[in-house]
Structure formats: C-alpha cells, structure tokens
Amino acid sequence: MKKSISLLVMAAVLTACSSAQKNKNVNKNLKNSSSRISMNYSQEDYSGFSSDLKDNRVFLAGELHGIQENYTLRLNLLMYLNENAGVNYYLAEMGYSSSYFINKYLETGEEKYLYVVANSIIGSYDYSQDDVNFWKDLYKYNQGLPKEKRIKVVGLDIEHQFWLAVMQLNDIVEDVNLGGEMETILGKLEYYSAAMCPSIADSRDILQNVKNIQTKNVLEVVADLREDYNANPEKYREVLPEEDFQDFVFVLNNITDTERIYTNRRNKEYFNKEREKAIYKNFLRTHEMYSDGKFFGQWGSFHVLQKSDNHEERFAQYLNGDDSPVKDEVISIKYIYDNKYHRRTNRKILSAFKQYGDSKFTLYRLDTQEHGADICPLNDHGIEDVSEFFQYGILIRDPQKVTPMSS
C-alpha cells in the first residue's frame, strides 16, 4: 500500500546534467553542504537544519520501509526538532486509532497498549523489534520532559486496522448515556470490540479474532452510530469530555473515508489518490486541534515529496497548496540508501551523494539560493532543481533490514 519515490523523475533529474562545468559545480555544492551524523544522538550533528527551524512548521522525512536505520533517524530527528524547533506532535503513518493506543502507552507506560498496535500489523514492515524499541525509547524520552513539551502522536493515515478504530469508539462511548434508543447499538459495539480483543492485556490473537468476524456486521454498527451522531451532534458534545469528543469525531470520520476508499481498492489509481486526500484532510483536522503546533512525520518517500511527475498529488504537495494553513512552511528530507540490495534507491543520486559521505549517516542541505541548482536543473520538465522535491538528503551507508519480532 505504500509507494516509493518516483524513479523516472529522479533519474531525469540527474541524467539531465550533461555539462562538465555543471557537474563540477554540483560536486562543490554537495561537498559544501554535507555534514556527518553519528549513530548516537548529538544536537550538533543536526545543526545543518538550523536555518530552516524558525520559518517552517512541518518537517517530513521520507524512507524506504523495513530498514533499521530509519528508526534511529526518526528518534534523533524527533528529539532534535523537539529541543530546537518546539515540535511536539509526531505525524505517524498509521490510523488515528493506532495513535490513540500508542498515546495511551506513552501516557501510562503500560505496554499492553503498545502491543495491541504491534500485534495488529503482523506481516507489515513495521512489525519489528525496531519499531517496538522506537516507541519504548520515545516513552523514556518523554518522561524526561515537562508535560507541556512531551511528544504526542497523531496518526494521519486511513484506518487500515479498522478493528482498532472500533475498539477506540467503544472505549470512548462505553460509559456514557446516549439515550435508550442507542443502548442496543452500543451493546453491539461493545460485543464486537470484545470479540476482536477479549483482553487488551493479551492481544496476540487479535488478527485471528478479526478474521472470525463479519466485517459487514461491524460496519453496520458503526454506520448506526454515525447516523445518530449526524442527527444529534450536540448530544455527543454534551456527554463527552472535549478531548474524547474530538477523538470520537476524528476516528468516526476516518472510518467513513476508509470504508469508501477500500470499497474501490482494486483501482490503484483511485485508492492512492483518495488516500493522499484523506491523509491531508486528517492533517487539517489535526491543525484545527493544535493550531499553534509544530509537526514532524516520517513516512514512505512517496508521501513527503513536494513535486510529482505523474499528476498524482502527494501529501506534501497538499501541505504546500494554496489553501493549506502551512503553505511554504514545509521541509522534506529524503533518505538515500547505499546498499546494492536496495535497488529502488536511484543510483545516480546515490553516486552524487556518496562522494562526500564516508560516515554511517551524511546530511546534505539542498539550497538553491545558496548553491544554485543543487543536483541539476530540469527546465524541460518545468522543475528548477531537485530541491523542489526535497530540501535535505540523508545518505545511509550499509542499511540493514529490521529485526523480526521474536515469537
């Protein structure tokens, strides 16, 4: 379901560089803009970002999934941006309901909430010890911060794990009085939530439990709940605390979008297009809740590139659109992998970057105003240079696959 960077455009970016003088300038610019990053976190290693911290509110990093080093960089960037840019919202490539349970873990330290999410993504790239360790490290980091500076997770993706959304809805409304006519609906919601996860303290069988339930029946209950909310929104606002009400509306709307998008999932063009729109719509909801917030997210590279070669708009493009509340306040960072097994990394970009990257991680700042065309112009395509796609690159040498979860 997750797409990588478009190789055609990236290949064109570099093959368009034909002049020897231009290549000489490119090499000089890349050398001047490069800096080493160590594996262990140090604020100084990330000082190359300092000039972009003040005037930008959204920072996005783009990865190829399933790589150990992604998690090191994710945590390091999140800590650096928290300490130096006031970022305390992590925009996650997960459904809003997944982030609901992750936040419960971050607030309480109770690992049952972490593992209900982990056990719901068995078979995906994120089902790894590295992913679990990331959340545990983030919990430890948060504990050392004042409460007002702690990092909160916001899942912007559609509800791929819809059962977590059902469990979240039940968690929010199970103890409230919505009127006698809703007792039957809430009873069914509680029944299906318990059937999918009888005990959140032991969620190892959650995927098998989900398989044994008719999705259609669950969605009918959600539809009944949605219909009642649409007819009586003030009733829900009155009986729910404000934060619960916001969560309820967010996840209910996200289930609606997910159901519509998944209905046409065999049409990949439709699915991808509508998914990006839904992700952006979820950001707008998030921005309404945290209008003064600053945000960092790490996603598959496709989502964070600020230009497209095939008229298929990406999340980062919507963020920079004319109607966006964060227009021109978005920074994209592209991870470049130096490993013969990762064929999806463009070889010419890799060749340009690795000339000046002899450490595990090397940071490149691609700034047109300082360096001109950072890699090369693409005038024939209406693109000035590669920094229109992303403004920073991080070269990762010898990347390793994630560590599978132990049974």
N, C-alpha and C positions, 0 to 999 in steps of 0.2 A: 504494500500500500504506500510505501514511502519511496520517493523518487530522488535520484541523484542529480548532480549538476549536469546541464546540457553540454555534452562533449563537442557537438558541432560548433557552437559559438565559441567555446574556449579554444578549440583548435584553430578557428578562424582568427581569433584574437592574436595568436602567436604566429601563424603562418603568414599573416599579412605583413609581418615585419621583414621586409626584404633588403633594406639598405644597411650596409655595414656600419655606417656612421650612426644610424638609429640604434643598432644593436649595441654599439659601444656606449651610447648614452643610457640605454636600458640597463646595461650591466653596472654602470656608475651609479645610476639612481637606486637600483636594488641594493647595491653594496652600502650606500649611504643610509638607506632606510632600514637596514637589518639590525637586529639585536638578539642576543641569546636569551633563552628562557631555560632555567633549570627545572628538574623534576620536582624538587622541594619548593614550596611556595615562598616567594620573596616579593614584596611590593615593588622593589626596584626593577625586577625583571619585566614588569608590565608598564613601566613608565613611558614606553612608546605610545601608549594610548592617551597620555595625559592631556594633550592638546584638544582632544575630542570629548572630554568628560563634561565640560561645562555646558556646551551648547546642544547636547544630544540627550534624549530621554529613553531611547530603546536601543539596546545592544543585542545583536543576534549573531550567534556562531553557527556555522554550517559544517556538519560532519557526514562521513560515511558510517553507517551504523555497525555495531559489532566490534569496535576497536577499544582496547583497554585504555589507551592514552586519552581517548575522548573524555573519560571521567575525571582524569587528573586535570585536564584543561578546564573542564566545566566547573569543578570546585574552585580551582585557582582564580579563574576569571570572576566567578561569583563573589569570592572573598575580596578580590581587588576592587571590583565595582561597588561592593557594599561599603568598603572602607574609604574609597576615594571619590565616588560619584553619588553616594546616597541611594544606591539601588537596593531595595529590599523586597522586590517581587520577582520571583523566578517563573517565567512563562514556559511551561512544560509541554512537550509533545505527548500529551495524554489527555484523556477526557476530564471534564471538570469534576466528575465524581471520583476519579482516581486521585486527583489532587486533594479532594475533601478528606479522604482517608490518610493520605500522606501528611496533611497538615495536622490531623489528629495524632499521628505518630510524633511529629515534630513538637507538638504542644505537650504531650504526655510522656513520651519515651516508651510507650507500650508497643512492643514490636508486633503484636497481633494486627495492628492497623497497617503496618508496613508490609507484612506478609500476605494480607488479603489482596493487596495490589500485585505483589510479586507473583503469587500463585494464580493470578488471573491472566498473566501474559506468558505462560509456559509455551515455548516454541518460538517466541519472538527474540530479536536481538537483545532486547532489554532484560530478558530473563537470564541474569548472570550474577555471579558474586560481586562483580564490579559495580553493578547497578545498586545492589543492596548496600554495599560498602559506601557508595556515594551518599545515600540517604543517611546512613549512620554517621558519617563524617559531618554532614550538614547539621544533623541534630547536635553533635558535640560543639560545632562552631556556634550555632545559635545560642547554646547555653552560656557562652561567654559574652554574649551581647546584652545590652539593655533591651527590655521587651519591645520598646518602640523601634528598635533598629533590627530586630530579628527578621529573617527572611521568610516570607510566606510564598507558598507555591500556588500557581493558578494554571490549571490545565485548560488549554485553549482548543484542543482538538475535539472532534466529534466523539461520541460515546461508543468506541469500538468494543469496549467491555460493558455492554448495556446493563448487565446484571448488577454492576457496581452502582449504576445510576438508580436502579430500582431500590437497592439497599439504602442508598443515600436518602431518597424520597421517604422511605419508610422510617428511617432514623429521625428525620425532621418532623414528620406528622404523627408518629405513633402515639404520642401522649397528649395530643391536642383535641379539642372538641370542635368538629366541623359541622355538627348538626346530625340529627338522627338519620337523615337520608344518606349520609355518607358513611355510616358505620359499616355497612356491607362492603363498600369499596375499600375502605381502609383495612378491613379484615382480610380481604383477598390480597391486598398489597403486602400485609404482614405475612400471610401464608406463603406467598411466592418468595419473599425475601428470605424467610427461614428455610424454605425448601432448597434454595440455591446455596445458602450458607447457614447450616444449622447452628454453628458456633464460630464466631469470628476468631475465637482463640485457637481454632484448628481449621484452617481453610484449605488444607492440602487437596481435598476432593472437590473443590468448587467448580472446576471445569466439567468434571463428570456429572455433577449435580445439575449444572446448567443444561447439559445435553439431554437430560431426562425430563426436561420441562418444555412444554409447547410455547415457543416464543410468542406466537399469535395471542395466546391467552393472557400472557403477561402484558403485552402491549395494549390489549383491550382495557385492562385495569388502568394503565397509565392514561389511556385516552379518556376514560371516565373521569379521572382526577383532573385532567387538563380541561375538560368541558366544564366541570364545576368551578374551577379556578377562573376560567374565562368569563363565566357568568357572574361570579361573585369575587372579584379580586380583593375588594376591601375586607371581606370576611377573613381572608388569609392574612392580610396585613395586620388585622386587629389581634388575631390569636397567636401569631408567630413573632418572636423577637426579630428585630430588624435584620440582623446578620443571617438568621435562619430563613427569613423571608427572601432575602437576596439570593441565597443559595438555592432555595426552592424554585424560584422563577428561572434562575440561570440553568439549572440542570433540566427542568421541565422543557424549556425552550430548546436546549441542546439535544434532548431525546427526540423532539419533534424534527429537528433538522437531520439528525442521524437516520431516523426511520425513512425520511424522504430520500435522502442520498443513497442509502443502502438498497432501497427498492430498485434503483437503476444502477447497481454496482457493476453489472456486466458491461455497461457502456463506460469504458475507462475515461474517455474524454469528459463525459458528464460528471463522473464521480470525482475526478481530480479537480475539475473547475469548481464544482459546488462545495467540495471540501475546503478549498482555499477561501472561498467566500465565507463559509461558516466559521473558519478559524479567525478571519478578520472581524466578523460580526461579534464573536466571543471576546475579541480584544476590545472592541468598542464598549461592550458591557462591562468589561474589567476596568476600562478607563473611566467610565461613569462612577464606578465604586471607589476608585483610587485615582482621582483626577490629578492629584499632585505627585503621583508616584513616578518612580523611575524603574525601568524593567530590563532584565536580561533573560534571554532564552537560548537554548541550544537545540537545534532541530536538524533534520536531514537537509543537506545543502540546497535542494530544490527550493525549499520554503524561504530561505533567507537571501536569495539573490535578488537584486533590485532591478534587474532587467530580464527580459525574456526574448528569445529568438523565434518563438512559435505562436505568439498571440495568446499564450496560456499564462494568465497573470498569477503571480505568486504572492504569498502572504506579505513579504517585504515590500512588494510593489504597491499593494493596497495601503500599507502603512505610510507610504510616501505620496499617496494620491491627493488630489486637490481637496477632497472632503475630509481627509484624515486629521484628527486632532494632534498628530505628531509628525505632520509633513515636514520634511527636511530636518528631522531630529532623530534619524535612524542610522546606525552604524552596523554594517555587516562584516563578519570575519569568516574567511574560508579556510578550512583545514586542508592542507595538501600532504599526501601520504607518500613517503619514499620507501616503496617496497614492491618488488616485482610481482607479488601476488595480487596487488590491488590495481587491477587493470583499468578501473574506472577513473583513476587519477590521470588527468591529462599529462602526457609525457613531456610536452614542450613547456608547459608551465612549471612542471616539476624540475626540468633541466635548468630553467632560468633561476628558480629559487635555490636549488641545492648548491649552486656555485658559491654561495656565501653562507651556507648553513651547515656547519660541521658539528653542531651540538644536537642533543636529542630534540629540542624544540628551537625553532628560529622564527622570530616575529618580523614581518615586513609591513611597513606602512606605505600604502599606495596613494600618494597625494599628488593630484595633477597640478595644483597651484605651485607646489614646490619643485616638482620633478618633471613637469610636462606629462607626456604620455608614458605612464608607468611601465607598461609592457609594450604596447604599441597601439596606434590609432586604428579604428575600424570605420573610417569615413564612409566606405561603400555601404556599410550597414546602418549608418546613422548613429553610430556609437563612438564617442570621443576616445574612450580607452577602457581598459578592463576595470578601473575603479568605479565605473558606473554599475558594475555587477557587485563588487565587494571592495571595501576600503582597506582591509587588512587581510594578510595571509599569514598562517602559521604552518611552517614546514615541520612535519613529524617524521623523524627518521626511525626506521625499523619498527613500524607499528605492529602490535601483537593482537591476536584475537582475544575476545573477552573470555573469562574463566567460567565454564559452566557451573551452575548451581549444583552443590553436592546433594545427593539423594538422602 
